[in-house]
Amino acid sequence: MERDSLGFLLADVFRLFRQSFRRRLEGSSLTLAQARALVYLSRHEGVRQVDLAEMLEVQPITLARLVDQLADAGLVERRADPADRRAYQMFLTPAAASQLAAITQVAAAIQVDALRDLNKQQAAMLFVALRKMRDNLGSR
């Protein structure tokens, strides 16, 4: 039996997470890309648009279109960056709160599915290991 490498296993799990998230979002006005942008923005409110693009690993022009869509929906707003008049900072509007709550609910349901046959100790150890891996790779 061939063993999965860590990278391929993580990539497969992430792909399945995205597919499940997309399925559960069907009927919502949000796309997966928009949902990701809202979540990242909620964690980094006031971030410059170019920095948000980097966090999401998309080209700035791609993010600009995405932000246009979210702004048209009344979920985000751009404000001039006081430190750099050529740049914009991104902020959520109050209307984004209900969308973020729905995203959180979907993510929690997927997590329950993903961890279904793990006991509490196994699930806790998985989180510890993943955080440690993130810290190890992020410190380079």
ABEGO torsion letter per residue (X at the ends): XBBBBAAAAAAAAAAAAAAAAAAAABGBABBAAAAAAAAAAAAABGBBAAAAAAAAGBBAAAAAAAAAAAAAAGABBBBBBAABAABBBBBBBAAAAAAAAAAAAAAAAAAAAAAAABBAAAAAAAAAAAAAAAAAAAAX
